[in-house]
Every structure is written in C-alpha cells, then in structure tokens.
Amino acid sequence: MTTRGSSTAAARASRAAAVGLGMAVLAACSGAGAAGGSAGRSINVLMVNNPQMTDLQKLTADHFTKATGIKVNFTALPENDVRDKISQDFASQAGQYDVATISNYETPIYARNGWLSPLTARAAADPSFDQGDILPPIQESLTASGEIYAEPFYGESSFLMYRKDVFAEKNLTMPAHPTWAQVADLAAKADGARPGMKGICLRGMPGWGEVMAPLTTVVNTMGGTWFEKDWTARLDSPEFTKAVKFYVDLVREHGEPGAPQAGFTECLGEMEQGKVAMWYDATSAAGPLEDKASPVAGRIGYAPAPVEQTKSSGWLYTWAWGLQKAGKHQDDAWKFVSWASGKEYENLVGEQLGWSRLPAGKRTSTYANPQYVAAASSFAEATKSALSTADPADPGVRPRPAPGIQFVGIPEFTELATVVSQQISSAIAGRISVEEALKAGQSRAEAVAKKYAGN
C-alpha cells in the first residue's frame, strides 16, 4: 500500500488527492413512510472502492434505506488509502465510521486490540442472516478467541485468467494445473498476439495488499517464506530471491505497461479492454469480467493458481464488515451488515444487476443457487475449489510462525511489507535490482523478528 509512514511529499500528495476524491459521499435517501418511522437515522460506512462496493452504493437507497429508514453515508477509497484511514479511525476509536470494510488480516488483530464489536450474539439473534451458511474457511478467518468479529461481503482466492479465444488463435493450451514456468512460457508466446496485447498482467503497485499479495503466493510455492518457524527472517534466502526475480522478470518482459503503478483495478481494466492475454489475481475479478456489459464476457478461461513446489497456491481473503466498538449506532450498523452480507442482498444483485455480479465466495447457498451457477458457470466451480484448498496455516513448503497465505498475520506486517513492496516496485521499474530490494527488506524483517523470537 502507499504507504503508511511514507516520508516523501509526492506520496503524501498522492494520498491526499485520492482521499479528497473518495470523500465525495454517496448518501442513501430515506423517504417518507420508511419502516418503523425511523426517519433521521444514519450510519457512516467506510469501504474500498471495488466494483462490488459500487454495486452496493447503487442499491442501498432504494432497498435498504427504503425498508429501514436508515440513511447510509458511504465513503469509498482506493485500497491503500482506505486501509490507512480505517486503521487511523479504529485505532483511535474516534467513532467517525460505524462500519468499515476490513479483511481477514485485520480482523483478529483489531479484535485483540478491542477495536471491534463482537457479532456472534447479534448473528445468532438474527435467524434471517443464517450464520451457518457462511463458508467455514471464511468464518474461521473472521473469528478470534471463539468470537465472530466481522461478517463477509465477499470472499476470494486467486486463480489464473486467460483469453480462450487468443489462446485458440495462437494454438496455445492452458494446462489443467499450470506451473509458473508454463505460465511464463505462455506469456512469451501470447505477447503481441494482437496489436498492443501483452502476455500477462501482474500487480506491481506498492502496497502490502497490492503487489505483495500475488507475489507472496509465488514465494510460497517456490519454497520461500517471510519468516521461519523460529522467526528467522528469510527475505534474502535463495528461495525468496528466486521467486521475486521470477515475478519481476516476468512482468518486465511480458507484463502490462506501467506495471509499477498497476494494482487490481488497473489489471481489471487491462483485461476488460483486451490489452493482456492472461491475468493472475483474485477470483472476485471473474464477476465483472463475465458481466453482460463486459467486452470480454464469455472469452475468459479460468485455471488454478500456478504452482511450483506445492499442490495449490491460491490465497484466502475476504472483504468483510466490521463494527467499530466506539460507534454510536450499533443496532443500525448491524442491520446494514446483516443486509449487505445476507442472502437477500445476493438475490437483489442477481435480479437487478445480473447473477454473475454477486458478491460471492462467502455462502454455501450461493453455489447451490441455479441462477448463479448458470450465470457463473465458467468460474463458479473454480472459485469454490480455490477457496476450499486454501490453507492459511500451511501455505508453503516451510513451517512458519504465523498464519496467512498472502500475508503474515502479525500487526507489523503492514509496515514491513509496505516498505518491501516499494522496493520491489522500484525493481519492476528498473531503478534497483531485486537483490538490493530484498537486502533493505531483510534488515527490517530482522527487526520485526526480534520482537517475537524466543516468545
């Protein structure tokens, strides 16, 4: 992410501009006759500006607000910026935002710090929500000390997306279970398949949740780890170095233009506009790609996350709703969370916007819904399989001291990985070598390890 603690004026200016743009509030209107005569009630929701959240903004006023009388003031920001703002507001317990999108990385950490309201009892008292329908890996990732602290909006793993039509034209075949070596070969052969088309899109944007997410899965399957079981830092190990060099070389040689500033949103745009033949990223990208308005709908194939030394390598992630403990509107905030994470909302999206656009990956019932399964036939099973095979406790070939696939589940990881990501982004830009990037990261990782070693 850009960059918690960045010292450059440019970084501060960029973040301030993004925040300024995102602070345009989209407010849901509560009309006369709202349920329960509750006009005048409102909650503030801070969230990432992903496509699924844009859909939520479109639907809230006419459905949730009209039914409950609760006005929802949305603030939507890019991923790096929203994480910074959420951590600031929740850490201070300022209470400016009642609800925020947090992930399975933040949830257990925030829960231990006392920043979140527990949700177990609320979910149990709300039978329409059906907590038992939440996919077990997702629910477990949002649970701390036996208590649920966030409810998922959507869940995701990662897989490889590719243009079936382009592969057919070039006589290329995607293996059923591709290796990274095979992907690199395919990227070279698909590069230039059509005018201006590159072989692959890979995130290069700085940020622990941007470039470090896919890159860490490559590290895992190539035998590397951020820390050994005894907390020995391993960023300068041969395995970690090999994985980073592979990733950097691949995106430099056959990746998208402007890769050092390309994140999820940018790669989604590249794929939609036919500028890349492959993309390794989140399974949640499939919905927008297969939407009826997408120019590439029906042309995308989906393969498991590429591997080298492991059987699988997809990550496990969820954007979920957390209630700030200092929030003054806990009951209304839960009503919003229950609606936004519920079956009713999924059905609403399907009926209003198209079944492929469901915020899926969180409920068992979604994959038994015939309308969704039909609309998402090209990627539903691939997504479910990726989610079910993700193992945060054992994602690589070496034992590790903390859970997490594309992250390390400790509070210090955000700052550590943000700094490392900046160095790696510079390597993608050709300003420094991979070895230089990892040398700087190793010293920071060793400082973090000292806090845990021997405990």
C-alpha positions as CSV (number, residue, x, y, z in Angstrom):
1,M,0.0,0.0,0.0
2,T,1.0,3.5,-0.3
3,T,2.3,3.9,2.4
4,R,1.7,4.1,5.9
5,G,4.6,6.3,7.2
6,S,5.8,7.4,3.8
7,S,8.3,10.2,4.0
8,T,8.0,11.6,0.5
9,A,6.0,14.7,-0.3
10,A,4.8,13.0,-3.5
11,A,3.4,10.1,-1.6
12,R,1.6,12.4,0.8
13,A,0.2,14.5,-2.0
14,S,-1.0,11.4,-3.9
15,R,-2.7,10.0,-0.9
16,A,-4.3,13.3,0.0
17,A,-5.7,13.7,-3.6
18,A,-7.1,10.2,-3.5
19,V,-8.7,10.8,-0.1
20,G,-10.1,14.0,-1.3
21,L,-11.7,12.4,-4.3
22,G,-13.0,9.5,-2.3
23,M,-14.6,11.7,0.3
24,A,-17.4,12.5,-2.1
25,V,-20.2,10.9,-0.1
26,L,-22.9,8.9,-1.7
27,A,-25.8,9.1,0.6
28,A,-28.9,6.9,0.6
29,C,-32.1,8.8,0.9
30,S,-34.8,7.8,3.3
31,G,-38.2,8.7,2.0
32,A,-41.4,9.4,3.9
33,G,-43.0,6.3,5.2
34,A,-39.8,4.4,5.9
35,A,-40.2,1.3,8.0
36,G,-40.7,1.9,11.7
37,G,-41.0,5.7,11.4
38,S,-37.2,5.9,11.8
39,A,-36.5,9.0,9.6
40,G,-33.4,10.9,10.6
41,R,-31.3,7.8,11.5
42,S,-28.0,7.4,9.6
43,I,-24.7,5.5,9.7
44,N,-21.3,6.1,8.2
45,V,-19.7,3.4,6.1
46,L,-16.1,3.4,5.0
47,M,-15.2,1.0,2.3
48,V,-12.8,0.0,-0.5
49,N,-13.9,1.2,-4.0
50,N,-14.0,-2.2,-5.6
51,P,-16.8,-3.0,-8.2
52,Q,-18.9,-5.0,-5.7
53,M,-19.0,-1.9,-3.4
54,T,-20.0,0.3,-6.3
55,D,-23.0,-2.0,-6.9
56,L,-23.8,-1.8,-3.2
57,Q,-23.9,2.0,-3.4
58,K,-26.3,1.8,-6.3
59,L,-28.8,-0.4,-4.5
60,T,-28.8,0.8,-0.9
61,A,-31.1,3.8,-1.1
62,D,-33.9,2.1,-3.0
63,H,-33.8,-1.1,-0.9
64,F,-32.1,-0.9,2.5
65,T,-32.9,2.7,3.3
66,K,-36.5,2.4,2.0
67,A,-37.1,-0.6,4.1
68,T,-35.4,0.6,7.3
69,G,-35.3,4.3,7.2
70,I,-31.6,4.2,7.9
71,K,-29.6,6.6,5.7
72,V,-26.2,5.2,4.7
73,N,-23.3,7.7,4.1
74,F,-20.7,5.9,2.0
75,T,-17.0,6.9,1.7
76,A,-15.2,4.8,-0.9
77,L,-11.5,5.0,-1.3
78,P,-8.7,3.0,-3.2
79,E,-7.4,0.0,-1.3
80,N,-4.2,1.6,0.0
81,D,-5.9,4.7,1.2
82,V,-8.9,3.0,2.8
83,R,-6.7,0.8,4.9
84,D,-4.8,3.8,6.2
85,K,-8.0,5.6,7.1
86,I,-9.6,2.6,8.7
87,S,-6.6,1.9,10.8
88,Q,-6.4,5.5,12.0
89,D,-10.1,5.8,12.8
90,F,-10.4,2.4,14.5
91,A,-7.1,2.6,16.4
92,S,-8.1,6.0,17.9
93,Q,-11.7,4.7,18.4
94,A,-12.8,8.1,17.0
95,G,-16.1,6.7,16.0
96,Q,-16.4,8.6,12.8
97,Y,-17.3,5.5,10.9
98,D,-19.8,3.0,12.3
99,V,-18.9,0.2,9.8
100,A,-15.8,-0.4,7.7
101,T,-14.5,-3.0,5.2
102,I,-11.8,-4.9,6.9
103,S,-10.2,-8.2,5.9
104,N,-9.2,-11.4,7.5
105,Y,-5.8,-9.9,8.1
106,E,-7.1,-7.0,10.2
107,T,-10.0,-8.7,11.9
108,P,-8.1,-10.9,14.5
109,I,-5.6,-8.1,15.2
110,Y,-8.3,-5.4,15.7
111,A,-10.3,-7.8,17.8
112,R,-7.3,-8.4,20.1
113,N,-6.9,-4.7,20.4
114,G,-10.6,-4.2,21.4
115,W,-11.4,-2.1,18.4
116,L,-14.3,-4.2,17.1
117,S,-17.8,-5.1,18.4
118,P,-18.3,-8.8,18.7
119,L,-21.0,-10.1,16.3
120,T,-21.7,-13.7,17.4
121,A,-24.7,-12.9,19.6
122,R,-26.2,-10.5,17.0
123,A,-25.9,-13.1,14.2
124,A,-27.4,-15.8,16.4
125,A,-30.4,-13.5,17.2
126,D,-30.9,-12.7,13.5
127,P,-32.1,-16.0,12.0
128,S,-32.6,-14.5,8.6
129,F,-28.9,-13.9,8.4
130,D,-28.1,-17.6,8.6
131,Q,-24.6,-17.6,10.1
132,G,-24.3,-21.4,9.5
133,D,-24.4,-20.7,5.7
134,I,-21.1,-18.8,5.8
135,L,-18.3,-20.9,4.2
136,P,-16.2,-22.4,7.1
137,P,-12.8,-21.1,5.9
138,I,-14.2,-17.6,5.6
139,Q,-15.9,-17.7,9.0
140,E,-12.9,-19.1,10.7
141,S,-10.7,-16.3,9.3
142,L,-13.0,-13.7,10.8
143,T,-13.1,-15.4,14.3
144,A,-10.9,-14.6,17.2
145,S,-11.0,-16.5,20.6
146,G,-14.2,-18.1,19.5
147,E,-16.0,-14.9,18.8
148,I,-17.1,-13.6,15.3
149,Y,-15.8,-10.1,14.8
150,A,-16.7,-9.4,11.1
151,E,-19.2,-10.6,8.5
152,P,-18.0,-11.2,4.9
153,F,-19.3,-9.1,2.0
154,Y,-17.4,-11.4,-0.5
155,G,-14.7,-13.9,-0.3
156,E,-11.9,-14.7,-2.7
157,S,-9.0,-16.8,-3.5
158,S,-6.7,-16.4,-6.5
159,F,-6.6,-18.0,-9.9
160,L,-5.2,-17.5,-13.5
161,M,-7.5,-15.9,-16.0
162,Y,-6.7,-16.1,-19.7
163,R,-8.2,-15.3,-23.1
164,K,-9.5,-18.6,-24.5
165,D,-10.0,-17.0,-28.0
166,V,-6.5,-15.7,-28.1
167,F,-5.1,-19.0,-27.0
168,A,-7.0,-20.8,-29.7
169,E,-5.8,-18.4,-32.4
170,K,-2.2,-18.9,-31.3
171,N,-2.6,-22.7,-30.8
172,L,-1.8,-22.3,-27.1
173,T,-3.1,-24.7,-24.5
174,M,-3.6,-23.8,-20.8
175,P,-2.7,-26.8,-18.6
176,A,-5.3,-28.0,-16.2
177,H,-2.9,-27.3,-13.3
178,P,-0.3,-24.8,-14.7
179,T,3.2,-24.2,-13.2
180,W,4.7,-20.8,-13.1
181,A,7.3,-22.0,-15.7
182,Q,4.5,-22.9,-18.0
183,V,2.8,-19.5,-17.4
184,A,6.0,-17.7,-18.3
185,D,6.3,-19.6,-21.5
186,L,2.7,-18.9,-22.4
187,A,3.1,-15.2,-21.6
188,A,6.0,-15.0,-24.0
189,K,4.1,-16.7,-26.8
190,A,0.9,-14.6,-26.2
191,D,2.8,-11.4,-26.1
192,G,1.8,-9.4,-29.2
193,A,-0.9,-11.9,-30.2
194,R,-2.9,-8.9,-31.1
195,P,-1.8,-5.3,-31.6
196,G,-0.7,-3.8,-28.3
197,M,-1.6,-7.0,-26.3
198,K,0.9,-8.1,-23.6
199,G,1.3,-11.6,-22.3
200,I,0.2,-11.2,-18.7
201,C,-0.9,-8.6,-16.1
202,L,0.6,-8.8,-12.6
203,R,0.3,-6.3,-9.9
204,G,3.3,-4.0,-9.5
205,M,1.7,-1.2,-7.4
206,P,3.3,-0.7,-4.0
207,G,1.3,-1.9,-1.1
208,W,1.2,-5.0,1.2
209,G,-2.3,-5.7,-0.2
210,E,-1.3,-4.9,-3.8
211,V,2.0,-6.3,-5.3
212,M,2.8,-8.3,-2.2
213,A,-0.4,-10.3,-2.3
214,P,0.2,-12.2,-5.6
215,L,3.9,-12.1,-5.1
216,T,3.8,-13.8,-1.7
217,T,1.9,-16.7,-3.2
218,V,4.7,-17.1,-5.7
219,V,7.2,-17.0,-2.9
220,N,5.2,-19.7,-1.0
221,T,5.1,-22.2,-3.9
222,M,8.7,-21.6,-4.8
223,G,9.8,-22.7,-1.4
224,G,10.2,-19.3,0.3
225,T,8.8,-17.7,3.4
226,W,9.0,-14.3,5.1
227,F,9.9,-16.0,8.4
228,E,11.0,-19.5,9.5
229,K,9.1,-21.2,12.3
230,D,11.6,-19.8,14.8
231,W,11.1,-16.2,13.4
232,T,14.3,-16.2,11.4
233,A,13.8,-13.6,8.7
234,R,14.3,-15.1,5.2
235,L,13.8,-12.3,2.6
236,D,17.3,-12.7,1.4
237,S,17.1,-16.5,1.1
238,P,17.7,-18.2,-2.3
239,E,14.1,-19.3,-2.5
240,F,12.6,-15.8,-1.7
241,T,15.1,-14.2,-4.1
242,K,14.3,-16.7,-6.9
243,A,10.6,-16.0,-6.6
244,V,10.9,-12.3,-6.6
245,K,13.3,-12.3,-9.6
246,F,10.9,-14.6,-11.5
247,Y,8.0,-12.3,-10.8
248,V,9.9,-9.1,-11.6
249,D,11.4,-10.5,-14.8
250,L,8.0,-11.8,-16.0
251,V,6.2,-8.6,-15.6
252,R,9.1,-6.5,-17.0
253,E,9.4,-8.8,-20.1
254,H,5.8,-9.6,-20.8
255,G,3.6,-7.6,-18.5
256,E,1.4,-4.6,-18.8
257,P,2.7,-1.1,-19.5
258,G,3.0,1.0,-16.3
259,A,3.3,-2.1,-14.2
260,P,4.9,-0.3,-11.2
261,Q,1.6,1.5,-10.7
262,A,-0.8,-1.3,-11.6
263,G,-3.0,-2.9,-9.0
264,F,-6.1,-4.9,-9.0
265,T,-8.2,-2.2,-10.6
266,E,-5.7,-1.4,-13.3
267,C,-5.3,-5.0,-14.3
268,L,-9.0,-5.5,-14.4
269,G,-9.2,-2.6,-16.8
270,E,-6.4,-4.1,-18.9
271,M,-8.2,-7.5,-19.1
272,E,-11.6,-5.9,-19.9
273,Q,-10.1,-3.8,-22.7
274,G,-8.3,-6.7,-24.3
275,K,-4.8,-5.4,-23.6
276,V,-3.5,-8.6,-21.9
277,A,-3.8,-12.3,-22.6
278,M,-3.6,-13.5,-19.0
279,W,-4.0,-12.2,-15.5
280,Y,-3.2,-13.8,-12.2
281,D,-5.3,-12.3,-9.4
282,A,-8.3,-12.5,-7.2
283,T,-11.2,-14.8,-8.1
284,S,-13.6,-11.9,-7.4
285,A,-12.4,-10.4,-10.7
286,A,-14.4,-13.0,-12.6
287,G,-17.8,-11.4,-11.9
288,P,-17.0,-8.1,-13.6
289,L,-15.2,-9.8,-16.5
290,E,-18.3,-12.0,-17.1
291,D,-20.9,-9.2,-16.7
292,K,-23.2,-8.8,-19.7
293,A,-21.7,-5.4,-20.3
294,S,-18.1,-6.7,-20.3
295,P,-16.5,-6.7,-23.8
296,V,-14.7,-10.0,-22.9
297,A,-17.6,-11.9,-21.4
298,G,-17.5,-15.5,-22.4
299,R,-14.0,-15.2,-23.7
300,I,-12.2,-15.9,-20.4
301,G,-10.9,-19.2,-19.2
302,Y,-10.0,-19.9,-15.5
303,A,-7.2,-22.1,-14.3
304,P,-5.9,-22.8,-10.7
305,A,-3.3,-20.5,-9.2
306,P,0.1,-21.6,-10.7
307,V,2.4,-23.7,-8.6
308,E,5.9,-25.0,-8.4
309,Q,6.6,-27.0,-5.2
310,T,3.1,-27.0,-3.7
311,K,-0.1,-28.6,-4.8
312,S,-2.0,-25.3,-4.6
313,S,-1.1,-21.7,-4.1
314,G,-4.3,-19.6,-4.1
315,W,-4.8,-17.1,-1.3
316,L,-7.7,-16.7,1.1
317,Y,-9.2,-13.3,1.5
318,T,-12.4,-11.6,2.4
319,W,-13.6,-8.0,2.4
320,A,-15.8,-8.1,5.5
321,W,-17.8,-5.6,7.5
322,G,-16.6,-4.7,11.0
323,L,-18.4,-2.6,13.5
324,Q,-16.2,0.0,15.3
325,K,-16.6,-0.6,19.1
326,A,-16.8,3.2,19.7
327,G,-19.6,3.5,17.1
328,K,-22.8,5.2,18.4
329,H,-25.2,3.4,16.2
330,Q,-24.5,-0.3,16.8
331,D,-28.0,-1.6,16.2
332,D,-28.4,0.2,12.9
333,A,-24.9,-0.7,11.9
334,W,-25.7,-4.4,12.4
335,K,-28.9,-4.0,10.3
336,F,-26.8,-2.8,7.5
337,V,-24.2,-5.5,7.8
338,S,-26.9,-8.2,8.1
339,W,-28.5,-6.9,4.9
340,A,-25.3,-6.4,2.9
341,S,-23.8,-9.8,3.8
342,G,-27.1,-11.7,3.6
343,K,-28.8,-13.9,1.1
344,E,-31.4,-11.3,0.3
345,Y,-28.8,-8.9,-0.9
346,E,-27.2,-11.5,-3.2
347,N,-30.6,-12.2,-4.7
348,L,-31.2,-8.5,-5.2
349,V,-27.9,-8.1,-7.1
350,G,-28.7,-11.1,-9.3
351,E,-32.2,-9.8,-10.1
352,Q,-31.2,-6.1,-10.5
353,L,-27.7,-6.2,-12.0
354,G,-27.0,-9.7,-13.2
355,W,-26.2,-13.0,-11.5
356,S,-22.5,-13.0,-12.4
357,R,-22.1,-9.9,-10.3
358,L,-23.0,-11.4,-7.0
359,P,-20.5,-10.7,-4.1
360,A,-19.9,-14.4,-3.9
361,G,-17.3,-16.6,-2.2
362,K,-18.9,-16.4,1.2
363,R,-22.0,-18.6,1.4
364,T,-22.6,-22.3,0.7
365,S,-26.0,-21.5,-0.6
366,T,-24.6,-19.3,-3.4
367,Y,-23.1,-22.4,-5.1
368,A,-26.5,-24.2,-4.9
369,N,-28.4,-21.3,-6.5
370,P,-29.2,-22.5,-10.0
371,Q,-29.4,-18.9,-11.4
372,Y,-26.0,-18.0,-10.1
373,V,-24.4,-21.3,-11.1
374,A,-25.8,-20.9,-14.7
375,A,-24.5,-17.3,-15.0
376,A,-21.2,-18.1,-13.4
377,S,-20.7,-21.5,-15.0
378,S,-17.3,-20.6,-16.3
379,F,-15.8,-19.6,-12.9
380,A,-18.1,-20.7,-10.0
381,E,-16.6,-24.1,-9.5
382,A,-13.0,-22.8,-10.0
383,T,-13.7,-20.2,-7.3
384,K,-15.2,-22.6,-4.9
385,S,-12.3,-25.1,-5.4
386,A,-9.7,-22.4,-4.8
387,L,-11.4,-21.3,-1.6
388,S,-11.7,-24.8,-0.3
389,T,-8.0,-25.7,-1.0
390,A,-6.5,-22.5,0.5
391,D,-4.7,-23.3,3.8
392,P,-3.6,-20.2,5.8
393,A,-1.9,-22.4,8.4
394,D,0.3,-24.2,5.9
395,P,0.6,-22.4,2.6
396,G,4.1,-23.3,1.6
397,V,6.8,-25.9,1.9
398,R,8.4,-24.5,5.1
399,P,6.8,-24.3,8.6
400,R,6.0,-20.7,9.6
401,P,5.3,-19.0,12.9
402,A,2.0,-17.1,12.0
403,P,-1.0,-17.8,9.8
404,G,-1.6,-16.2,6.4
405,I,-1.1,-17.0,2.8
406,Q,-0.6,-13.7,1.1
407,F,0.3,-12.0,4.3
408,V,1.9,-12.8,7.7
409,G,-0.7,-12.4,10.5
410,I,1.1,-10.0,12.7
411,P,0.5,-6.3,13.2
412,E,4.0,-5.3,12.0
413,F,3.4,-6.9,8.6
414,T,1.6,-3.9,7.2
415,E,4.6,-1.5,7.6
416,L,7.2,-4.2,6.8
417,A,5.5,-5.4,3.6
418,T,4.6,-1.8,2.5
419,V,8.3,-0.8,2.6
420,V,9.4,-4.1,0.9
421,S,6.7,-3.5,-1.7
422,Q,8.0,-0.1,-2.5
423,Q,11.5,-1.6,-3.1
424,I,10.1,-4.3,-5.3
425,S,8.0,-1.8,-7.3
426,S,11.3,0.1,-7.9
427,A,12.8,-3.2,-9.1
428,I,9.9,-3.6,-11.5
429,A,10.5,-0.1,-12.8
430,G,14.2,-1.0,-13.3
431,R,15.6,1.5,-10.8
432,I,17.2,-1.1,-8.4
433,S,18.0,-4.8,-8.5
434,V,16.0,-7.4,-6.8
435,E,18.9,-8.2,-4.5
436,E,19.1,-4.5,-3.5
437,A,15.3,-4.5,-2.8
438,L,15.4,-7.6,-0.6
439,K,18.6,-6.6,1.2
440,A,16.7,-3.5,2.5
441,G,13.7,-5.6,3.4
442,Q,15.7,-8.2,5.2
443,S,17.1,-5.8,7.8
444,R,13.5,-4.6,8.5
445,A,12.3,-8.2,8.8
446,E,15.1,-9.0,11.2
447,A,14.0,-6.1,13.4
448,V,10.4,-7.4,13.4
449,A,11.6,-10.9,14.2
450,K,13.4,-9.8,17.3
451,K,10.0,-8.9,18.9
452,Y,8.8,-12.5,18.6
453,A,11.8,-14.7,18.7
454,G,12.0,-16.7,21.9
455,N,8.4,-15.9,23.0
